[in-house]
């Protein structure tokens, strides 16, 4: 009876150690600590939102500038139908800037 109980305790101890190792790897302690400090959580979320918004604005600017540059280069090739159409679009965009 004692051997079976010792084996059971050993198995449970090993499982508990595995669970503890997984929790440490998942950084659950830091997450729980963050949840206990709502002001810090709000600040970090605000900072992440501002960074995300800035990144989106910067990325959109780079994509739009590249598109306009390529549009201008394509218009300068003087392809009869496409060149006129692109030149009109480029003039409209330049007028809006």
N, C-alpha and C positions, 0 to 999 in steps of 0.2 A: 504494500500500500504506500509506503514511504517513497519507494523508487518511482512509482507512477506519479506521485504528487511532485517530486523533485523534477522529473522530466517535463511535467506540465508547466511548472514555474519557469524552467529554463526556456521552454518554447515561447511562453508569454513574454519573458524578458527579451528574447531575441526579436520578437515582433515589435515590442515597444521601442527597442533601440532603432529598428528600421523606420518606424513611424517618426521618431525624433529626428533621425537623419534626413528624412524627406522634408519634414517641416523646416529644418535648418536650411536646406537647399532652396526651398521655396521662399525663404525670407519672410515667413509668416510673422515673426516677432516684430520686424520693422513695420509691416503693414498694420498690425494691431496697435503699435505705438503711434503711428500716423493717424489712425482712426480716433485715438484718444485725445488728439490735439486738433480740433476742428479748424482753428484759425490757421494753422500751418497747412492743413489740407486745402482750405479755400485759397490761400496764397499760392500754393503750388499749382492748383488748377487754373487760377487766373494767369499766372506766368506761362503755363503751357498753352492756354488759349491765345494769349498775345503773341507768343512765338509762332504758333500755327498760323494765325492770321497774317503776320508779317511775312512768313514763308510763302503763303499762297499769293499775296500781293506781289512779292518779288518775283516769284516764278511766272505769274501771269504777265508781268511787265517784260520779262526776258523773252517769253514765247511771242508776245505781241510785237516786240521790237524785231525779233528774228523774222517773223512773218512779213512785216512791213518792208524790211530790207530785201527779202527774197522777192516780194511783189514788185518792188522798184527795179530790181535787177532784171526780172522777167519782162517788165514793161520796156526797159531799155533795149531789148533784143529786137524790137520792132516787128513782132509777129503780127500780121494784119488784123485779125479779129481779136485775138487774145490780148495783144498789146494795147489796143484802144480801150478795151474793157478794163484792164488792169490799171491803165493810166487814169481813167475816170475814178476808179475806186481809190487809187493813191491820192488823187487831188482832193477827194471828199475827206479822206482821213487826215490829210495834211491841214485842210481847212478847219477841221474839228479840234486839232491840237493847238 
